[in-house]
Amino acid sequence: MGARQTWRVDASRPDLRGQVALVTGANSGLGLQAALGLAHRGARLLLPVRDTRRGLAALDQIRSTCPQADATLLPLDLASLRSVADCAALVGEHTDRLDILINNAGVMAPTRRRETADGFELQFGVNHLGHFALTGHLRPLLEAAPQGGVVVTVASLAAGRNTIHFDDLQSRHRYSPFGAYQQSKLANLLFTQELARRAGENGWNLHARAAHPGWAATSIIHNGQAASLPAPLGAIEDTLGTIVLRVLGQSAARGAEPLLFAALSPTARDGDYYGPQGMGERRGPPGPAHVPAAARKASAATRLWDVSERLTGVF
């Protein structure tokens, strides 16, 4: 990964006028902050959301802080492969290129096992397979970007705490709320590395990088979606978890910096992973992140890709 480095978003403001960026999960938290960072640099935004009401509220916030923002909402439910395909088709009606794709949306640790519309375990289906399919559908637009579109997939510190259970990917035989989340985040890292490898091998004009926000204090914890803490079990745990993130972690704006670093920094490299540089990578300015051993297994990345391609019918 190279030496640790410091980088502040405010200190590096490339002009993104004329470029098109798509951010999933931009109605709040990290996605909203990443979208704001891109808007302030002049990028045209495409913002796929599942909840139109929350999407409109986020759009109002973007335009209030960045009046010149060019932003468009699109419908997307990552828990439905049909919705993913429909959204990608709509993106193609709005633009003939895609310079930046930030795969940020996600769910975490529902107490009971839930399934997507296609029968996948919800976290694996949304966090990994939904974004895998979306990226595949958008590949022609990413390759149409003059410098090659940059794909940033958001992982988590939790990614290093599990493995890919190929014998039970959908957690049908044994479901652990946080274990399934850890698996999905590890899948995000493996997907990034395999996408970067295949892009280089096949001459695809795109770039693939991963990032994590450390411990970012966002509304994600209220939805049972903490960055790397055990899933909330109730109001007390929810409150304590939020306090822990605020005291030991950082704001959503700071948490979004590694995402923007991976997308925009001239030193960001394909296949690499970025996160906060403080103790435990929980907070601090962005730079290279530690890649857990489970995410360095090329055979697992290739196998996961093949399984994902078969399950989604994309790529």
C-alpha positions in Angstrom: 0.0 0.0 0.0 2.9 2.4 0.5 3.5 4.9 3.3 0.7 6.4 5.2 -0.3 9.8 4.0 -2.7 12.6 5.0 -5.1 14.3 2.6 -8.0 16.6 3.3 -10.8 16.9 0.9 -10.8 20.7 1.1 -7.2 20.7 0.0 -7.8 18.8 -3.2 -10.6 20.2 -5.2 -10.4 18.9 -8.8 -12.8 20.7 -11.2 -15.5 18.1 -12.1 -17.5 20.3 -14.4 -18.7 18.2 -17.3 -18.4 15.0 -15.4 -21.3 12.8 -14.3 -21.3 11.0 -10.9 -23.8 8.5 -9.5 -24.0 7.8 -5.7 -26.2 5.1 -4.2 -27.7 5.8 -0.8 -27.3 9.6 -1.1 -30.4 10.4 0.8 -28.5 10.6 4.1 -25.2 10.0 5.9 -22.0 9.1 3.9 -23.8 9.0 0.5 -25.2 12.5 1.0 -21.9 13.9 2.1 -20.1 12.3 -0.8 -22.7 13.7 -3.2 -22.2 17.2 -1.6 -18.5 16.9 -2.1 -18.9 16.0 -5.8 -21.6 18.7 -6.3 -19.3 21.4 -4.9 -16.7 20.4 -7.4 -19.2 20.8 -10.3 -20.1 17.2 -11.0 -23.6 16.5 -12.4 -25.3 14.1 -9.9 -27.5 11.1 -10.6 -28.9 10.0 -7.3 -30.8 6.6 -7.2 -33.0 6.3 -4.1 -35.5 3.8 -2.8 -37.5 6.3 -0.7 -38.6 9.2 -2.9 -39.6 11.3 0.1 -36.2 11.1 1.7 -34.6 11.6 -1.7 -36.4 14.8 -2.2 -35.3 16.0 1.3 -31.7 15.2 0.4 -32.1 17.0 -2.9 -33.3 20.1 -1.0 -30.3 19.9 1.3 -27.9 19.6 -1.6 -29.4 22.5 -3.4 -29.5 24.7 -0.2 -25.8 24.2 0.4 -24.8 24.1 -3.2 -27.3 26.2 -5.2 -25.5 25.5 -8.5 -25.9 21.7 -8.1 -27.2 19.8 -11.0 -28.8 16.7 -9.4 -31.5 14.2 -10.5 -33.3 11.6 -8.5 -33.8 8.1 -10.0 -35.7 5.2 -8.5 -33.7 2.2 -7.3 -34.3 -0.7 -5.0 -31.1 -2.7 -4.7 -33.1 -5.6 -3.3 -34.6 -6.2 -6.8 -32.5 -7.1 -9.8 -35.3 -5.9 -12.0 -35.2 -2.5 -10.3 -31.4 -2.4 -10.7 -31.7 -3.1 -14.5 -34.5 -0.5 -14.9 -32.4 2.1 -13.0 -29.4 1.5 -15.2 -31.5 1.9 -18.3 -32.8 5.2 -16.9 -29.2 6.3 -16.3 -28.5 5.6 -19.9 -31.4 8.0 -20.9 -29.8 10.8 -18.8 -26.2 10.5 -19.9 -23.9 8.8 -22.4 -21.0 8.6 -19.9 -20.4 8.0 -16.2 -17.2 9.3 -14.7 -17.8 8.3 -11.1 -19.9 5.5 -9.5 -20.0 5.3 -5.7 -21.6 2.1 -4.5 -22.5 3.2 -1.0 -26.0 2.2 -0.1 -26.4 -0.8 2.2 -28.3 -2.5 5.0 -27.0 -4.0 8.1 -27.9 -6.7 10.7 -31.7 -7.1 10.6 -32.5 -9.2 13.6 -34.4 -11.8 11.5 -33.2 -13.2 8.2 -34.9 -11.4 5.3 -34.7 -11.9 1.6 -34.6 -9.7 -1.5 -37.2 -9.9 -4.3 -34.9 -12.5 -5.9 -34.5 -14.7 -2.9 -31.1 -13.6 -1.7 -30.3 -12.9 1.9 -31.0 -9.2 2.2 -27.5 -8.0 3.2 -25.6 -10.1 0.7 -28.3 -9.3 -1.9 -28.3 -5.5 -1.4 -24.7 -4.7 -0.3 -23.0 -7.0 -2.7 -25.2 -8.5 -5.5 -27.2 -5.3 -6.0 -24.1 -3.2 -6.5 -22.4 -6.0 -8.6 -25.4 -6.0 -10.9 -25.6 -2.2 -11.1 -21.9 -1.8 -11.9 -22.2 -4.5 -14.6 -25.2 -2.8 -16.2 -23.4 0.6 -16.1 -20.1 -0.7 -17.4 -20.6 0.6 -21.0 -21.2 4.1 -19.6 -18.2 3.8 -17.3 -16.0 2.8 -20.2 -17.4 5.7 -22.2 -15.8 8.2 -19.8 -12.7 9.7 -21.4 -10.4 8.8 -18.5 -12.4 5.7 -17.7 -15.1 5.7 -15.0 -14.0 5.3 -11.4 -16.0 2.7 -9.3 -15.7 3.2 -5.6 -17.4 0.5 -3.5 -17.9 1.2 0.2 -16.7 -1.6 2.5 -16.3 -1.6 6.3 -13.9 -2.3 9.1 -16.2 -5.3 9.7 -15.0 -6.8 6.4 -12.0 -8.5 8.1 -14.0 -10.3 10.7 -15.5 -13.1 8.6 -15.1 -15.2 5.5 -17.2 -15.9 2.4 -19.3 -19.0 3.2 -19.7 -20.4 -0.3 -21.6 -23.4 1.1 -24.2 -21.1 2.5 -24.0 -17.6 0.9 -27.6 -16.9 1.6 -27.4 -17.8 5.3 -30.3 -20.3 4.9 -28.8 -22.8 7.3 -27.4 -20.4 9.9 -28.2 -16.7 10.1 -26.1 -14.3 12.2 -27.2 -10.7 11.7 -23.8 -9.2 12.0 -22.0 -12.2 10.5 -24.0 -11.8 7.3 -23.1 -8.1 7.3 -19.4 -8.9 7.7 -19.6 -11.4 4.8 -21.3 -8.8 2.6 -18.6 -6.2 3.3 -15.9 -8.7 2.6 -17.6 -9.4 -0.6 -17.4 -5.6 -1.4 -13.6 -5.8 -1.1 -13.2 -9.0 -3.1 -15.5 -7.5 -5.8 -13.3 -4.4 -6.1 -10.1 -6.4 -6.4 -11.5 -8.7 -9.0 -13.1 -5.9 -11.0 -9.7 -4.1 -11.0 -8.0 -7.3 -12.1 -10.5 -8.1 -14.9 -10.5 -4.5 -16.1 -6.8 -4.7 -16.6 -6.9 -8.1 -18.1 -9.7 -7.4 -20.5 -8.8 -3.8 -21.3 -12.0 -2.3 -19.8 -11.7 1.5 -19.6 -12.6 1.8 -15.9 -11.0 1.9 -12.5 -12.0 0.0 -9.3 -11.2 1.1 -5.7 -12.7 0.5 -2.3 -13.1 2.7 0.8 -14.4 2.6 4.3 -15.6 5.4 6.6 -14.1 4.2 9.9 -16.5 4.9 12.7 -18.8 7.5 11.2 -21.7 8.9 13.2 -24.5 8.7 10.8 -28.2 7.7 10.9 -27.1 4.2 9.7 -27.1 3.0 13.3 -30.8 3.8 13.7 -31.5 1.5 10.8 -29.4 -1.3 12.4 -26.5 -0.5 10.1 -23.4 0.5 12.2 -20.0 0.7 10.5 -18.3 -1.8 12.7 -20.2 -2.2 15.9 -22.6 -5.0 16.9 -26.1 -4.6 15.7 -28.4 -2.5 17.9 -30.7 -4.6 20.0 -33.0 -1.8 21.3 -33.3 1.8 22.3 -30.5 1.7 24.9 -28.1 0.0 22.6 -29.0 2.4 19.8 -28.3 5.4 22.0 -25.1 4.0 23.4 -23.9 3.0 19.9 -24.5 6.5 18.6 -22.6 8.0 21.5 -19.7 5.7 20.9 -19.5 6.6 17.3 -19.6 10.3 18.1 -16.9 10.1 20.8 -14.5 7.6 19.3 -15.4 8.1 15.6 -16.0 11.1 13.3 -18.7 13.0 11.5 -20.4 11.7 8.4 -18.6 14.4 6.4 -15.3 13.2 7.6 -16.4 9.6 7.1 -17.1 10.4 3.4 -13.6 11.7 2.9 -12.1 8.2 2.1 -14.8 7.7 -0.5 -13.9 11.0 -2.2 -10.2 10.2 -1.8 -10.7 6.9 -3.7 -12.7 8.6 -6.4 -10.6 11.8 -6.8 -7.1 11.6 -5.5 -4.4 11.3 -8.1 -2.5 8.9 -5.8 -5.5 6.5 -5.5 -4.7 3.2 -7.3 -6.9 0.6 -8.8 -7.7 -2.4 -6.6 -6.6 -0.5 -3.5 -8.5 0.2 -0.3 -8.8 3.6 1.5 -9.9 4.7 5.0 -9.1 7.0 7.9 -5.5 7.1 9.1 -6.1 7.4 12.8 -5.8 4.7 15.4 -7.6 1.6 14.4 -8.7 3.4 11.2 -11.7 4.7 13.1 -11.2 8.4 12.4 -8.8 10.8 10.8 -7.8 12.0 7.3 -8.0 9.5 4.5 -5.3 7.4 3.1 -4.4 3.7 2.4 -6.3 1.2 4.5 -5.3 -2.2 5.8 -6.6 -5.0 3.5 -7.6 -7.9 5.7 -6.1 -11.4 4.9 -9.5 -12.8 3.8 -9.7 -10.1 1.2 -6.3 -10.9 -0.3 -7.3 -14.4 -1.5 -7.4 -14.1 -5.3 -9.1 -17.5 -5.6 -12.0 -16.4 -3.4 -12.4 -13.2 -5.4 -12.5 -15.1 -8.7 -15.0 -17.7 -7.2 -17.2 -14.9 -5.8 -17.3 -13.2 -9.1 -18.3 -16.3 -10.9 -21.1 -17.0 -8.4 -22.3 -13.4 -8.5 -22.3 -13.4 -12.3 -24.4 -16.6 -12.3 -26.8 -15.3 -9.6 -27.4 -11.9 -11.3 -26.9 -12.7 -15.0 -24.7 -9.5 -15.3 -21.2 -8.9 -16.6 
